[in-house]
């Protein structure tokens, strides 16, 4: 009879395939099976399709003579009854024999009810063991989640580091976390599309992400302090990379983009999609005539004598806004002096807030450390321990969020100040020298609600640039 030795491991803690083969080799020789094949399988007997096992079954079906499958124990062959159906059908046809070495059990075509019962009992105990392991894993996972610990590999921006033998901890991965924060900040400006973010990632970090990867990152609440497990949210204990406020702003922007985007073909007109008609609210659409770009209202809701504007005329009117953003040299020095003065006050305020938050964090951490001995000594009940632990974990999460927001405010301060000063110094030059996509981003940064009234481009100016324009229109700049 032809024999197949089957050895299987699914866990590094189990006997190796080699050890199993060594144990059954003498048994196979004594039985004088030939020819002998050996299959080493490293796959779970309860998860997945067990492709290698199925290949062995297919080999048995195609064989013209009976085949003996020899395994170390029943649970090395199977841990569920789903395989029993296939194996038993082959047994009844006399195409297979099952030899279980340690149990001293052979199942063949003429096996009696006692041997069949032993086989079924062996499968049942193997399945019971798997279920117990599963329950233990679930209990451990639930305890980890309650303690604010993530049971599996963390998302990009975090990493696991060893802290003891057989124990790891999740920490912020410095460089990837900066990339995550940048992606959120870029998207939150409302001026960058997925395509633009992809291009910036390649240019600045040599990272190639598709739209799906970026979308997944922008929806992952792990980055502000919440982990989702089996569709249920838990606060985690790890340092957040972004603030809840930044996450919510990104979600609001994403929700506004759920409408199917309009796909434009042909020439990439600079102001396409940015303007609407002040009279009827319809889109201002561009078209090319004799090599020149013209913009006009679609008049979809009825004709009202809409005028046509050239692209050059729109550039001239919008460019005038950026001309007026340029501060006179003496006024620019005053602005820089105010920024410097504000910086000194900001540093003092930040240090005070940071010290206060660190003290709060130490208080909650010490309370958590003292609670466990109280539980062991019976000074508090398990339900009280769970209640207070959740409260203190929530408090710690809030403090971590406030610390992250403090850093976010620090970064945004310098970002806003940098934009303001750079635009104030050379706003018009930046605008006219920019490419189409960059010019659109500048307009979105400074202006909103762009509309055409007769032959004039109207707009609202975003803070703080509205303040600069307000005083640029006066004959004298006033203090403040």
Order of alpha helices (4+ residues) and beta strands (2+ residues): beta-alpha-beta-alpha-beta-alpha-alpha-beta-beta-alpha-beta-beta-alpha-alpha-alpha-beta-beta-alpha-beta-beta-beta-beta-alpha-alpha-alpha-alpha-beta-beta-alpha
